[in-house]
Amino acid sequence: MLAKLKKGKLMNYKEIIKNLKHDVKKSKIVSFQGKERDFQKHLQIAFQNMLKQTGYDHEVEILQGPNEKGKDLLIPYKTPFGDYKAAGVVVKVGDVKGSASKDNEIAMQILQCSELEVSYKNTGKPIKLDKIYVVIGGTISNQGKEHILKPIKKLVKKGEISIEIWGMEDVIGFFEKHYPEFFLSESMKSLITSKVEKIKHILKTDKELNYFIEPTLKRRKKTDKIELIKKQTKNSEKEFLQELNEELIGENINFQKFCSSFTSKQKIMIIGEAGSGKSVLLFKAVEQMLLKKINEIEETDLELPVILNAIDFEEKDLKEFNFFKKKIDSFYSNSKVKLNILIIDGIDEVKADKRNKIKQYAEYYQSNEPHVSLVFSSRNNISVVEHFEDYNKYEVLPYEVSKAIDFLRNALLKEKNIIDYLSSKLEELETNFPLYPLSLKLLIKIIKHKKEIPASITELYNNYIEIVLGKYDVTKTPEVDKFFQPHIKEDFFKKLAYHEYFLKNRSKVSIDEFNAFIDDYISKQSIEIDKDKFKESIFRTGLLLEKEEVTFSHKSFLDFFISNYFFNNIMDFIEEERNQLYEIYTNSEWEDVFLFFIGLKKKISKGDLYLLKKHINNQDSDFVKHFHYYFLGKVLQYGWLTDYDLKYEVISESSQYALSLREDFQNLFEQQIGMKIPEFIPSIIVFHLTDLFYSSEFLKKEILTLIKNDLTNKDLDMRRLTFDAFYLANNYEKIESDFLKALMDKLIENIKVLSTKNSEYLKNSIILTLFLKFSSERNNMIEEVKDSINLLIEDFKRKFPDLFRSLITYKKSNYLKEVHKLHSKKRKK
C-alpha cells in the first residue's frame, strides 16, 4: 500500500490516505470499541498535533483517577494574558442511538467537566474549562445530540463554556487533518511514530523531563577470558596489557558514541547511582534509534529496539520462556518488526529470584537470535552487578560542572539569578553529592523555596520532599488541602511505603490495594477526610504514578520514605522489627533504605555498628561478610557527621578487607569459568569498589591520616598496603602534591620491602604496582613518582618474568590443557 520513498524524504500521510476507503477508516475507529483507553492515546497525539499547528506546545494529558472529574483528556493553552485555560475531552467509542441511559451518562460527564476545576500539573495551578469536546467514535444523529444537550443547557452558563459533539464523520475528519497516519495501522512509520510519542510522554510525565543534557559515560570493555588465553599463543603481552588497562581504567565516551555501540550480539550493563539518569539515557537512546529509522522504512522487515522495565514483568510472563518471548514480541505487535536490541531497565528493582529468571530468559532469547544485543541497567550495586560479570560495563558519570550549568540553564530558562547563584556553587556542591540529573532537579526546587544548599544527599531528598508535601507553599486551592497538612501527607507516604511496599517486598501496588489502603488510613484519622480530595492532594506531589498499578515516581523516593518510617518509629519497634533495619543492609533490593536511615541520623553510632556487625557475622559465606564490612565505607558517606575517632576506627577495620575480597573474587571467577585465572583480573573489581565506597570528601581526612600511619608503621601489613595503594591510585588528583609525593614515595618503598618477604607478598606487590602504573597514566601524576613506579615495574619484569606474566596472563604451557578442560565441562552441562 505504501509507496517506497527515497531515504531522507518524509512520507506525506495526507496524500496516502486519500486513496483509503471511507469504510476502512470507519472500521479503524470502531475497532477501539471496548478499548477506549487505547483510543484516548491516539486522540492525545492528534490534539497535540493540533496544538502545535496553532503555535502551542503544551502537553495534552490523559487524565486518570482523582484528576479526571469527567474529563478523559485535558488540552491546556496559555492565553495572551499569561494565564491558563483548557478544553476537556469526553471520549466514547460505539454508536449512540438515542439510548436514554447513554445520553444521560454523557450529559452527566459533560456537566462534571464544566463545574469542576482541575490542577494542571505543569504549573500546579487550578484551571477551568472554556470548551468541551465530546468525541463519539460511532454513529450519532442530530436528534441524539439534542438529547444529550437538553438536560444540561440550563446548567451550563451561556457564553462561559462551549460544547462540541463529534460523530463518526467529525472524528474521521479530525484524524485526517491532524493525525492521518492513525489510519495506517500496519504502516511501519505509524508504528514508530506512536512509539516515539509514547517515549516522549514517558520522559515528560514519568521522568518529568522536558529537556536532555547528554551525560558522559565510562565504558569498560569486558575481556573475554577464552580469547585472552588464545592471544597468549601470539606473544602479545603488550596488547594484552592494553586490554586489561581498558577494563580497569575504561574510556570516557559521549552519548552519540554510546548509541552507536550496540553492535551485533553485545551484552551490556548500564550502571549508575540512584538518580544518575540511567532510564532517561536508555529511553533517549531508543528514541534516537527510532527517529533514525523513520526515513529508512520500506515494505521489508525492520529491526528495532525494545525497552521494558524489569518491574513490568508479571509472574505469568516468567512461568516459561514462551510467555517471556510473547511479552517481548508484543512490544510492537507487528510481524514485520524484528528485534535488534533488547533493553531491560531497572533489573535491580526486582527480587533476586525474579531478576535471575529475567536474565536467564533474556540471555536464552539472545542465544537464539543472530543479531540481538542485550542491555540491562542497574544501580551500582555489587550484589546485582556481579551476576553480570561477563557484560561490558557503561557507567553513567555525574555531570561535569559545564554540563551541570547547561542542565540548569535548560531547566530554569530565564531565571538568571538562580542560574548564576547555583553555577557559582557547583564545585562546592560536588563534595556534598554527585551532580546527577535527579539531584540537580531536586536542588532547583529547594533553592526556589528555601534559598539554602543541602549538606548531603539525604538532606537533599528531605528538603525536596518537605517542599512537595507543601511545607513551604500557600496553596491556591485551600479546600483541597484544608485538613491535608504536610505532616498528614508525610505520615501517609511513610506508612504506605513501609506497610504496602517494604513489608510485602514489592515495588508496585495494584490500584485496588492502593484504594483499600487509603480507605483504611482515612478511617483511622480523627478528622473527616474526603477521599477524592485527599487522593488529588497526594498525587499532586508528583511522588506517585498511577497507571495499571501505583508506583513511586522514583525508587529512591520509596526507599527514603521507608527509612523515614524506621527513623521515626525505631524506639517503638519490638526487637524483631528493629532488626529488620540492620538485616536489609545485606539486601540488594532495600540497602538504600539503611543508607538513608543513617543519612537522617547524619552519623553512625556504636550501637548501629554493634547490630550491623552482628548481622554481618551471621552471614553464611566469608565472601558476603568481607564485602559488607568493606561496604561500611559507603555507610560512613551517609553518616558524614560521625565522630572523627569512630569514623577512623571503622575505616581502619573495614579497609583491611580489600585483600580478602580480591581472593574471594578470584575464587568466584574461577568457579564461574571453570579454570584458574590471572590474579590481576579480580583485583580490578576491588579497585573499583574502593573508589565507590571510600573516595568521598567526607572520608578524606580520616583516610589520609590512616594511610600516613600505615606507611610509617614499622610493622608493615599487606592488607593495609592493598587498601592504601587502591585508594591513592583512585584519588591522587585530589591530594596536595607535596603530601602526595611523600605518601607515594613511602608506599613504593614499602611495596619493595614487602615483596622480599615471601611469594604471596611478591605477587601482591607486583599487582599493586601495576595499578599504580595504570592510574598514573590517566592524568598528571608527579613525574618523579611515575619514574619510580616504572622502574619498579621493570625491576619486577626483569627479576621475575614468569611470575609477572602469570599474574596478568595465562601460562602458555597450560593453554591446551585448560581449554580442553573448559570445553569438556561445557559439554557435560
TASUL-V923781 format. One record per backbone hydrogen bond with DSSP energy under -1.0 kcal/mol. NH is the residue of the N-H (numbers start at 0). CO is the residue of the C=O. If there is no record, write none. Layout:
# TASUL-V923781
nh co
NH CO
NH CO
This chain:
# TASUL-V923781
nh co
8 5
12 10
15 11
16 12
19 16
24 20
25 21
26 22
27 23
28 24
29 25
30 26
31 28
32 29
34 31
38 34
39 35
40 36
41 37
42 38
43 39
44 40
45 41
46 42
47 43
48 44
49 45
50 46
51 47
52 48
54 51
55 50
60 73
62 71
66 63
67 64
70 67
71 88
72 88
73 60
74 86
76 84
78 82
81 78
84 76
86 74
87 130
88 72
89 132
91 134
93 136
95 138
102 98
103 99
104 100
105 101
106 102
107 103
108 104
109 105
110 106
111 107
112 108
113 109
114 110
115 111
117 126
119 124
122 119
123 119
126 117
129 85
131 161
132 87
133 163
134 89
135 165
136 91
137 135
144 140
145 141
146 142
147 143
148 144
149 145
151 148
152 148
155 151
159 156
161 129
163 131
165 133
167 137
170 166
171 167
172 168
173 169
174 170
175 171
176 172
177 173
178 174
181 178
182 179
183 180
184 182
186 183
190 186
191 187
192 188
193 189
194 190
195 191
196 192
197 193
198 194
199 195
200 196
201 197
202 198
203 199
204 200
206 201
208 202
216 252
217 394
218 250
219 392
227 223
228 224
229 225
230 226
232 229
233 230
239 235
240 236
241 237
242 238
243 239
244 240
245 241
246 242
247 243
248 244
250 218
252 216
257 253
258 254
259 255
260 257
262 260
265 262
267 373
268 391
269 375
270 393
271 377
275 272
280 276
281 277
282 278
283 279
284 280
285 281
286 282
287 283
288 284
289 285
290 286
291 287
292 288
293 289
295 292
299 297
301 335
303 337
305 340
307 342
309 344
311 308
312 309
317 314
323 319
324 320
325 321
326 322
327 323
328 324
329 325
330 327
336 333
337 301
339 303
341 372
342 305
343 374
344 307
346 376
348 345
354 350
355 351
356 352
357 353
358 354
359 355
360 356
361 357
362 358
363 359
364 360
365 361
366 362
367 363
368 365
372 339
373 265
374 341
375 267
376 343
377 269
380 378
383 380
384 380
385 381
386 383
387 384
388 385
390 387
391 266
392 219
393 268
394 217
395 270
396 215
398 434
403 399
404 400
405 401
406 402
407 403
408 404
409 405
410 406
411 407
412 408
414 411
415 413
418 414
419 415
420 416
421 417
422 418
423 419
424 421
428 424
429 425
430 427
431 428
432 428
435 433
437 274
439 435
440 436
441 437
442 438
443 439
444 440
445 441
446 442
447 443
448 444
449 445
459 455
460 456
461 457
462 458
463 459
464 460
465 461
466 462
467 463
468 464
469 466
470 465
479 476
480 476
487 484
488 484
489 485
490 486
491 487
492 488
493 489
494 490
495 491
496 492
497 493
498 494
499 495
501 496
502 497
504 501
505 500
508 549
513 509
514 510
515 511
516 512
517 513
518 514
519 515
520 516
521 517
522 518
524 521
533 529
534 530
535 531
536 532
537 533
538 534
539 535
541 538
544 550
546 548
549 508
550 544
552 542
556 553
557 553
558 554
559 555
560 556
561 557
562 558
563 559
564 560
565 561
566 562
567 563
568 564
569 565
571 568
577 573
578 574
582 578
583 579
585 582
586 583
590 586
592 589
594 590
595 591
596 592
597 593
598 594
599 595
600 596
601 597
608 604
609 605
610 606
611 607
612 608
613 609
614 610
615 611
616 612
618 615
624 620
625 621
626 622
627 623
628 624
629 625
630 626
631 628
632 629
633 630
634 630
635 631
637 633
638 634
639 637
640 601
641 638
646 642
647 643
648 644
649 645
650 646
651 647
652 648
653 649
654 650
656 653
657 654
660 656
661 657
662 658
663 659
664 660
665 661
666 662
667 663
668 664
669 665
670 666
671 667
672 668
673 669
679 806
680 677
683 680
685 681
686 682
687 683
688 684
689 685
690 686
691 687
692 688
693 689
694 690
698 695
702 698
703 699
704 700
705 701
706 702
707 703
708 704
709 705
710 706
711 707
715 713
720 716
721 717
722 718
723 719
724 720
725 721
726 722
727 723
728 724
729 725
730 726
731 727
733 730
734 731
739 735
740 736
741 737
742 738
743 739
744 740
745 741
746 742
747 743
748 744
749 745
750 746
751 747
752 748
753 749
754 750
755 752
756 753
761 757
762 758
763 759
764 760
765 761
766 762
767 763
768 764
769 765
770 766
771 767
772 768
773 769
774 770
775 771
777 774
780 778
785 781
786 782
787 783
788 784
789 785
790 786
791 787
792 788
793 789
794 790
795 791
796 792
797 793
798 794
799 795
803 799
804 800
805 801
806 802
808 804
814 811
817 813
818 814
819 815
820 816
821 817
822 818
823 819
824 820
825 821
826 822
827 823
828 824
